[in-house]
Amino acid sequence: MAVQAFGGPGGLAVVDRPVPGPAGGQVLIRTEAIGVGGVDVLIRSGALAAYGFEPGHVLGGEIAGTVAGTGDGVDPSWLGKRVWAFAGVGGGYAELAVAPAATLVPLPETLSPVDAVTLGSSGVVARFGLRHARFAPGESVLIRGAAGGIGIMAVQLAARGGAKTIAVTTSSAERGERLRELGATHVLGRDGEGAGEFDVILDVVAGPDLPAFFAKLKPNGRLVAVGAVAGDPPAGFGQALFSAFRKSMSFATFSADTVPVADRTEATAELFAGGLRAVVHEVLPLEQAARAHRMLDAGEVFGRIVLTPAAGRP
Ligand SMILES: NC(=O)c1ccc[n+]([C@@H]2O[C@H](COP(=O)([O-])OP(=O)(O)OC[C@H]3O[C@@H](n4cnc5c(N)ncnc54)[C@H](OP(=O)(O)O)[C@@H]3O)[C@@H](O)[C@H]2O)c1
């Protein structure tokens, strides 16, 4: 599935491409599950045009399946193994995809490919994002934009990490109930009003309302932006931090790109072994990627949408 025209989901189309040969350090994977990520939506929409994406770009970073080929320098014993892999910024919405061997994580017997692509990269962002915020047991946490893949993992990891309270922002009471089942203790509207101040805010949303959330930090509180589903914050947003100078608050961005691949791989293996709940919104055939994107655009998704290629092809 390639983005033939940037903009709406209708720009996604089935294309025939030659099977990619794994280059040195890469493996070829016959995919069984492909995660649909928020970043796929941003690329498809054209919002990341400045990064040089061209029409014909195949989306998809997070995949699981079976190793069908190995490039130079890759241990051939990977052949035939069931794995999770991170293909990067594209190439994953395909029946056969290449990924760096360094990202491979063997799938435990009991973990399905669908659950693996639900837990994997979202869990890594949540885990290292909380670490970046220096989250410690006994602290209070607010997860802003908790109903997406990253937020759902962050709620579970904060609960396991001994958070005293876990507040979440969400747009519906029904989502709030589902987040409570995963460990949230306070459910707030998108404005985050009504639950006091927090040691840590993990923010998937950013956008125009970001500065208002600085006021919800305790003294020495840390707000880490791990996403920007509502776009960039307004110009001059740091003024809100400075206006409360005496509270010694911190703001940081966090990108998993800054975590060494070996650490991400190790963390993914731990997430797979950790008994966390994989919240799958829906599994759709790969050809219906546009439908998946429409559902994401409409804000209908709680958890992960996963694409699966038709069995037995190519
Ligand atoms: N840091 C990294 O390394 C990294 C890696 C991969 C992706 N990302 C970024 O993470 C983001 C995607 O994460 P995700 O898949 O977990 O998120 P998502 O599902 O796209 O969105 C999370 C939630 O935010 C809420 N939301 C959406 N639009 C909003 C708005 N305008 N104002 C307030 N809330 C809004 C929605 O919940 P409610 O309707 O319930 O409020 C939504 O479910 C992207 O920005 C992507 O670039 C970061």
The ligand as an ORCA input file, in Angstrom:
! r2SCAN-3c Opt
* xyz 0 1
  N       8.359     10.107     20.605
  C       8.523      9.143     19.723
  O       9.564      8.507     19.610
  C       7.358      8.795     18.841
  C       7.337      7.580     18.126
  C       6.232      7.285     17.341
  C       5.181      8.205     17.257
  N       5.261      9.380     17.926
  C       4.199     10.380     17.855
  O       3.130      9.962     18.711
  C       1.917     10.458     18.172
  C       0.957      9.307     17.954
  O       0.764      8.598     19.155
  P      -0.537      7.689     19.383
  O      -0.672      6.766     18.216
  O      -0.463      7.123     20.743
  O      -1.639      8.809     19.353
  P      -3.081      8.895     18.681
  O      -3.816      7.623     18.900
  O      -2.971      9.415     17.306
  O      -3.718     10.050     19.609
  C      -3.768      9.902     21.023
  C      -5.066     10.459     21.539
  O      -4.989     11.878     21.593
  C      -6.321     12.398     21.620
  N      -6.368     13.510     20.694
  C      -6.352     13.459     19.345
  N      -6.407     14.689     18.824
  C      -6.449     15.547     19.875
  C      -6.524     16.956     19.996
  N      -6.579     17.747     18.906
  N      -6.527     17.487     21.234
  C      -6.484     16.711     22.339
  N      -6.428     15.347     22.290
  C      -6.419     14.798     21.070
  C      -7.240     11.255     21.207
  O      -7.906     10.739     22.346
  P      -9.287     11.328     22.902
  O     -10.191     11.521     21.712
  O      -9.746     10.269     23.838
  O      -8.936     12.623     23.574
  C      -6.269     10.193     20.697
  O      -6.730      8.876     20.882
  C       2.263     11.205     16.886
  O       2.411     12.574     17.183
  C       3.588     10.564     16.493
  O       4.363     11.402     15.683
  C       6.305      9.680     18.724
*
